[in-house]
């Protein structure tokens, strides 16, 4: 059985990194908004092309940093399998990427949502005479508990685009994107290593107690090694238990 405890710790470390990178980006974006004058109740990044371009640079840096951290964490998770694997090829194969482009796109999508939300919140701050320091505190409260934070109360939910690919908790969503990429690479490396070492089949096991008809339908059954181990959905916790003929 794979070392799931170590993998869980690595995934948790990525969530901490995602939180730190998010805080850093938000702090820069709020400072940028005030750099161009006191925001108004109709604040939009696009009203000042220079400010908008700088905001996009900050968000690109956020995506780059998160993608790099996810890849570094995956490399650490796969250290035992790297004796015969090319990590960069494995990383791209596991995540459907061409040089990491797909993962960057996923982070960029969340960056777009961050930008939209901040424009709304900065406009609200202007209406309520809230300064940038207090605004950062309110955003922290939102991240800690989106359902009780005051920032979005009274805003039509469709304005926040929840349920259209965006999560109420942006940090959690950034973490899930990176964690899925890390675990997918780890599981693919395990499958390749098992095939290299002569495994003849594997059994899919549940890694959580959540009800999931997709996972239950395929778990606890022998699967031939020519069928690569894959996740059935986002945030899937299943793992493979490999069978070696000489051990039975």
N, C-alpha and C positions, 0 to 999 in steps of 0.2 A: 504493500500500500504506500502511495506517495506521502511525503512529509507535509501533510496539510497544515499542521500547526505553524511551521516556518513560513509557508506560503501565505497563510492568514496574516501573520505578523508583517510580512512584506507589503501585502495589500493595504493593511492598516497604515503603514508608514506612508504609502502613497496618498491616502486620504489626508493625512496631516500636511503633506507637501501641497496638495490641492488647496487646502484651506489657507495656507501661508501665501501661496501665489495669488489666490483670489484677493486676499486682504491687501496685498501689495499693489495689485492692479487697481482696485477700487480707490485706494488712497491716492494713487497717481491721477486717476480720472477725475476725482472730486477736486483735487488741487488744480487740475487743468481747467475745469469749468470756471473756477473762481479767478484763475489767472487772466481771463479775458473780460473781467468785470463782474459785478454782482449779478448773479443769475436772475431771470425774470420768470413770471408764471407761465410763459410760453417757451421755456427753454428747449432748444433743439441743438444737437451737435452740428447739424448740417447748415445752420445759419451762418457759421463762420468756417469756411473751407479749411483754413489753417488749423483751427482747433479740431475739426473733424478728422483731418489727416493724422494729427498727433494722437487722437483717441484711438484710431485704428492701429497705429503703431504699438500702443500700449497693449491692445488686445492681441495683436499678432505675437508680441513678446510673451504674453500669458500662454497662448497655445503652444508656442515653441518650447517654453520651459516645462510645461506639463507633458508634452510628447517626449521630450528628452528624459525627464524623470521617470516616466513609465517604461521607457526602453532600458534605462539603467537598472531599474528595479527588476525587470524581466531577466536581464542578463545575470543578475545576482541569483535569482530564483533558479535559473537553468545551469548554474555553474557546474553541476555534476554531469550534465549531459553534453557539455561543450567539447569534450575530448574528440568527438567525431562529427560534430555539427557545425555548420557555418551559421553563426548567430544572426547576422543580418538577413540572410535568406530565410531562416526560420521565422524571424520576426515578421517579415513581409508576408510569408505564406500564412501564418497564423491569423493575421489581421486583415487580409485581403488588400494589402497596401502595395503601392509602388513607391518605395523609398519613404514610407510613412505618410503619404499624402492623405489616405483615408482617415487615419487617426487625427491628423491635423484638422481636417474638415469637420470632424465631430466636435473637436474642441472649439473651432471657429464658430460653429452654430451656437454653442452656449455663449461664446463671447458676444455674438450679435444680440442675444437676449440680455446679457449684462448691460450692454450699451443702451438698449431700449428702456430697461427698467431704471437705469440711472437717470436718463433724461426725464422720466416721469417723476422720480423721487426728488431730483434737483428742482424741478418746477414746483413741486409740493413744498419743498423747503423754502423756496422764495415766497410762496403764498403765506406760509406760517412763520416767516421770519426766523427760520432755523439756519444756523451757521454750519460751515463745513465740518467742524469737529463734532457737533451734535448729530449731524447727518450720518457720519461714520458710525457713531454709537447705535443709531437706529437701524442701520443696515446690519450691524453685528447682531442685534436683537432679532432681526428678520431671519438671518441665517440660523440662529440657534433655535428659533421656533417660528416658522413662517405663518402659522395659523393664529398666533396671538400678537404678532408685531403690528404696530399701528400704521406702518408706511403705506400699505395697500388698501386699508379700510376705506370704503367709499369709492374705490376705483372699479369700474366695470371689469369683470373678470376677463372678458375677451380682449381688453386692452393689454393685459399681461400675457396673453397667448398661452395660458396654461392649457394642457391637454392637446397641444398642437406640436408636440415634440419637445416641449420645455417642461422642466420640473419646477415645483414651488421652491425647492431647496437647491439652489444653483451649485453650491459646493458639493452636495451629495451627488448631483448629477455628473459634475466634473470627475469626482472620485470614481463613480461607477464606470465611466468611459475608460479611464486609465486602468482600473482594476480588471475589467473584462479583457482588455488587451494583454495585460500581464499574465492572467490565468490561462487565457487561450494559448499563449506562447508556451507556457509551462506544460500544459496538457499535450500539446503537439510534440514537444521535445520528449516527453515521457513515452509517447506512442512510437516515435522514431527510434528511441533507445531500446525499447522492448522488442521491436522488430529486428533491430541489429543484433540483439542478444538471443534471438531464436524463439520468442514467444509465439505460440500457435493460435491463441485467441485471447480475448479479454471479456470481462464482465463489467458492465456499467453499474456503478453503485451511486446511490443518492448521498450527497454531501450535506443535506439539510433535511429538516423535518417539515418543510412547507409542502402543502398539497400541490401536486403538479401532474396532471394527466399525461402531458407530453413525456416527462421523464419516467414516470411510472410504467408507461407502455414499453419502454426499451430497457429498463433496468432489470438486473438479476437474470439475464439471459446471455449465453455465449454469443460473442460477435467475432467473426473472422478478422484476422489482422489486416486483410486487404481493404477493410473498411476503416478509414481514419476516425479516431475519436473526435467528435465535434460537440459543441454546445448546442442545445436545442432552442435556447432563448437567451436574451440578455440576463446577465447576473446568475446564470446557471452554476450550481455548485457541485454537479456530478463529477465523478472521477472514474478512472478505469483501473480494474484489478486484473493484472496480466497473468496468464497461465503459461508456465514453461514445462515442456514435456519431461525433462530430466528431473523435475522436482516432485513428480507425482507417480 
